[in-house]
């Protein structure tokens, strides 16, 4: 029995760039589901650097004293 749900292709606008973490590729407009992509980015180059950008932002967040409630003796990963 069908529940009436339809799978539709992800939508996006021309000029929006995404990075697919499942297929390891840059996409103009999203081709993959949101759970598998980072973005949108303004340029193809920004999308290509998505993993490095996420890594840098995660490192900055972990080291931000305004958001760091981890005890000082806890190892950083």
mmCIF file of the C-alpha atoms, coordinates in Angstrom:
data_MODEL
# 
_entry.id   MODEL 
# 
loop_
_atom_site.group_PDB 
_atom_site.id 
_atom_site.type_symbol 
_atom_site.label_atom_id 
_atom_site.label_alt_id 
_atom_site.label_comp_id 
_atom_site.label_asym_id 
_atom_site.label_entity_id 
_atom_site.label_seq_id 
_atom_site.pdbx_PDB_ins_code 
_atom_site.Cartn_x 
_atom_site.Cartn_y 
_atom_site.Cartn_z 
_atom_site.occupancy 
_atom_site.B_iso_or_equiv 
_atom_site.pdbx_formal_charge 
_atom_site.auth_seq_id 
_atom_site.auth_comp_id 
_atom_site.auth_asym_id 
_atom_site.auth_atom_id 
_atom_site.pdbx_PDB_model_num 
ATOM 1  C CA . UNK A 1 1  ? 0.000  0.000  0.000   1.00 0.00 ? 1  UNK A CA 1 
ATOM 2  C CA . UNK A 1 2  ? 1.373  3.370  -0.997  1.00 0.00 ? 2  UNK A CA 1 
ATOM 3  C CA . UNK A 1 3  ? 1.456  6.125  1.597   1.00 0.00 ? 3  UNK A CA 1 
ATOM 4  C CA . UNK A 1 4  ? 1.437  8.808  -1.063  1.00 0.00 ? 4  UNK A CA 1 
ATOM 5  C CA . UNK A 1 5  ? 5.030  9.927  -0.496  1.00 0.00 ? 5  UNK A CA 1 
ATOM 6  C CA . UNK A 1 6  ? 6.919  10.832 -3.589  1.00 0.00 ? 6  UNK A CA 1 
ATOM 7  C CA . UNK A 1 7  ? 10.662 10.912 -3.918  1.00 0.00 ? 7  UNK A CA 1 
ATOM 8  C CA . UNK A 1 8  ? 11.659 13.975 -5.788  1.00 0.00 ? 8  UNK A CA 1 
ATOM 9  C CA . UNK A 1 9  ? 14.993 15.050 -7.081  1.00 0.00 ? 9  UNK A CA 1 
ATOM 10 C CA . UNK A 1 10 ? 16.714 17.603 -4.838  1.00 0.00 ? 10 UNK A CA 1 
ATOM 11 C CA . UNK A 1 11 ? 16.126 21.160 -5.945  1.00 0.00 ? 11 UNK A CA 1 
ATOM 12 C CA . UNK A 1 12 ? 18.453 24.101 -6.122  1.00 0.00 ? 12 UNK A CA 1 
ATOM 13 C CA . UNK A 1 13 ? 19.142 27.292 -7.965  1.00 0.00 ? 13 UNK A CA 1 
ATOM 14 C CA . UNK A 1 14 ? 21.575 27.886 -10.788 1.00 0.00 ? 14 UNK A CA 1 
ATOM 15 C CA . UNK A 1 15 ? 24.841 29.136 -9.376  1.00 0.00 ? 15 UNK A CA 1 
ATOM 16 C CA . UNK A 1 16 ? 24.534 27.168 -6.125  1.00 0.00 ? 16 UNK A CA 1 
ATOM 17 C CA . UNK A 1 17 ? 27.354 24.725 -5.629  1.00 0.00 ? 17 UNK A CA 1 
ATOM 18 C CA . UNK A 1 18 ? 27.437 21.710 -3.324  1.00 0.00 ? 18 UNK A CA 1 
ATOM 19 C CA . UNK A 1 19 ? 29.921 19.040 -2.310  1.00 0.00 ? 19 UNK A CA 1 
ATOM 20 C CA . UNK A 1 20 ? 28.609 15.463 -2.164  1.00 0.00 ? 20 UNK A CA 1 
ATOM 21 C CA . UNK A 1 21 ? 30.273 13.573 0.686   1.00 0.00 ? 21 UNK A CA 1 
ATOM 22 C CA . UNK A 1 22 ? 28.995 10.243 -0.658  1.00 0.00 ? 22 UNK A CA 1 
ATOM 23 C CA . UNK A 1 23 ? 30.381 10.563 -4.192  1.00 0.00 ? 23 UNK A CA 1 
ATOM 24 C CA . UNK A 1 24 ? 33.251 12.981 -3.340  1.00 0.00 ? 24 UNK A CA 1 
ATOM 25 C CA . UNK A 1 25 ? 32.329 15.425 -6.083  1.00 0.00 ? 25 UNK A CA 1 
ATOM 26 C CA . UNK A 1 26 ? 31.229 19.002 -6.641  1.00 0.00 ? 26 UNK A CA 1 
ATOM 27 C CA . UNK A 1 27 ? 27.702 19.507 -7.989  1.00 0.00 ? 27 UNK A CA 1 
ATOM 28 C CA . UNK A 1 28 ? 26.061 22.586 -9.444  1.00 0.00 ? 28 UNK A CA 1 
ATOM 29 C CA . UNK A 1 29 ? 22.596 22.452 -7.936  1.00 0.00 ? 29 UNK A CA 1 
ATOM 30 C CA . UNK A 1 30 ? 22.191 19.495 -5.647  1.00 0.00 ? 30 UNK A CA 1 
ATOM 31 C CA . UNK A 1 31 ? 22.065 16.088 -7.273  1.00 0.00 ? 31 UNK A CA 1 
ATOM 32 C CA . UNK A 1 32 ? 22.166 14.076 -4.049  1.00 0.00 ? 32 UNK A CA 1 
ATOM 33 C CA . UNK A 1 33 ? 19.978 14.181 -0.926  1.00 0.00 ? 33 UNK A CA 1 
ATOM 34 C CA . UNK A 1 34 ? 20.723 16.823 1.717   1.00 0.00 ? 34 UNK A CA 1 
ATOM 35 C CA . UNK A 1 35 ? 22.121 14.199 4.114   1.00 0.00 ? 35 UNK A CA 1 
ATOM 36 C CA . UNK A 1 36 ? 24.975 13.594 1.652   1.00 0.00 ? 36 UNK A CA 1 
ATOM 37 C CA . UNK A 1 37 ? 25.990 17.134 0.782   1.00 0.00 ? 37 UNK A CA 1 
ATOM 38 C CA . UNK A 1 38 ? 27.613 20.275 2.102   1.00 0.00 ? 38 UNK A CA 1 
ATOM 39 C CA . UNK A 1 39 ? 26.552 23.688 0.876   1.00 0.00 ? 39 UNK A CA 1 
ATOM 40 C CA . UNK A 1 40 ? 25.355 25.708 -0.827  1.00 0.00 ? 40 UNK A CA 1 
ATOM 41 C CA . UNK A 1 41 ? 28.514 27.563 -1.754  1.00 0.00 ? 41 UNK A CA 1 
ATOM 42 C CA . UNK A 1 42 ? 28.748 30.616 -3.979  1.00 0.00 ? 42 UNK A CA 1 
ATOM 43 C CA . UNK A 1 43 ? 31.420 29.176 -6.282  1.00 0.00 ? 43 UNK A CA 1 
ATOM 44 C CA . UNK A 1 44 ? 32.611 25.850 -7.578  1.00 0.00 ? 44 UNK A CA 1 
ATOM 45 C CA . UNK A 1 45 ? 36.009 26.470 -5.934  1.00 0.00 ? 45 UNK A CA 1 
ATOM 46 C CA . UNK A 1 46 ? 34.398 27.028 -2.511  1.00 0.00 ? 46 UNK A CA 1 
ATOM 47 C CA . UNK A 1 47 ? 32.462 23.779 -2.894  1.00 0.00 ? 47 UNK A CA 1 
ATOM 48 C CA . UNK A 1 48 ? 35.653 21.944 -3.863  1.00 0.00 ? 48 UNK A CA 1 
ATOM 49 C CA . UNK A 1 49 ? 37.207 23.104 -0.564  1.00 0.00 ? 49 UNK A CA 1 
ATOM 50 C CA . UNK A 1 50 ? 34.162 22.047 1.519   1.00 0.00 ? 50 UNK A CA 1 
ATOM 51 C CA . UNK A 1 51 ? 35.901 19.318 3.513   1.00 0.00 ? 51 UNK A CA 1 
ATOM 52 C CA . UNK A 1 52 ? 38.836 21.581 4.388   1.00 0.00 ? 52 UNK A CA 1 
ATOM 53 C CA . UNK A 1 53 ? 36.416 24.368 5.352   1.00 0.00 ? 53 UNK A CA 1 
ATOM 54 C CA . UNK A 1 54 ? 34.431 22.009 7.598   1.00 0.00 ? 54 UNK A CA 1 
ATOM 55 C CA . UNK A 1 55 ? 37.628 20.708 9.215   1.00 0.00 ? 55 UNK A CA 1 
ATOM 56 C CA . UNK A 1 56 ? 38.850 24.256 9.914   1.00 0.00 ? 56 UNK A CA 1 
ATOM 57 C CA . UNK A 1 57 ? 35.476 25.338 11.321  1.00 0.00 ? 57 UNK A CA 1 
ATOM 58 C CA . UNK A 1 58 ? 35.287 22.252 13.554  1.00 0.00 ? 58 UNK A CA 1 
ATOM 59 C CA . UNK A 1 59 ? 38.769 22.963 14.896  1.00 0.00 ? 59 UNK A CA 1 
ATOM 60 C CA . UNK A 1 60 ? 37.848 26.614 15.553  1.00 0.00 ? 60 UNK A CA 1 
ATOM 61 C CA . UNK A 1 61 ? 34.651 25.553 17.312  1.00 0.00 ? 61 UNK A CA 1 
ATOM 62 C CA . UNK A 1 62 ? 36.444 23.013 19.511  1.00 0.00 ? 62 UNK A CA 1 
ATOM 63 C CA . UNK A 1 63 ? 38.949 25.676 20.561  1.00 0.00 ? 63 UNK A CA 1 
ATOM 64 C CA . UNK A 1 64 ? 36.458 28.515 21.074  1.00 0.00 ? 64 UNK A CA 1 
ATOM 65 C CA . UNK A 1 65 ? 36.543 29.413 24.780  1.00 0.00 ? 65 UNK A CA 1 
ATOM 66 C CA . UNK A 1 66 ? 32.968 30.710 24.593  1.00 0.00 ? 66 UNK A CA 1 
ATOM 67 C CA . UNK A 1 67 ? 31.693 27.235 23.655  1.00 0.00 ? 67 UNK A CA 1 
ATOM 68 C CA . UNK A 1 68 ? 34.238 24.948 25.248  1.00 0.00 ? 68 UNK A CA 1 
ATOM 69 C CA . UNK A 1 69 ? 32.814 23.322 28.384  1.00 0.00 ? 69 UNK A CA 1 
ATOM 70 C CA . UNK A 1 70 ? 35.166 20.328 28.281  1.00 0.00 ? 70 UNK A CA 1 
ATOM 71 C CA . UNK A 1 71 ? 37.371 19.922 31.365  1.00 0.00 ? 71 UNK A CA 1 
ATOM 72 C CA . UNK A 1 72 ? 40.917 21.105 30.719  1.00 0.00 ? 72 UNK A CA 1 
ATOM 73 C CA . UNK A 1 73 ? 42.404 17.652 31.434  1.00 0.00 ? 73 UNK A CA 1 
ATOM 74 C CA . UNK A 1 74 ? 40.254 15.961 28.764  1.00 0.00 ? 74 UNK A CA 1 
ATOM 75 C CA . UNK A 1 75 ? 42.218 15.013 25.652  1.00 0.00 ? 75 UNK A CA 1 
ATOM 76 C CA . UNK A 1 76 ? 41.506 16.919 22.480  1.00 0.00 ? 76 UNK A CA 1 
ATOM 77 C CA . UNK A 1 77 ? 40.700 14.831 19.418  1.00 0.00 ? 77 UNK A CA 1 
# 
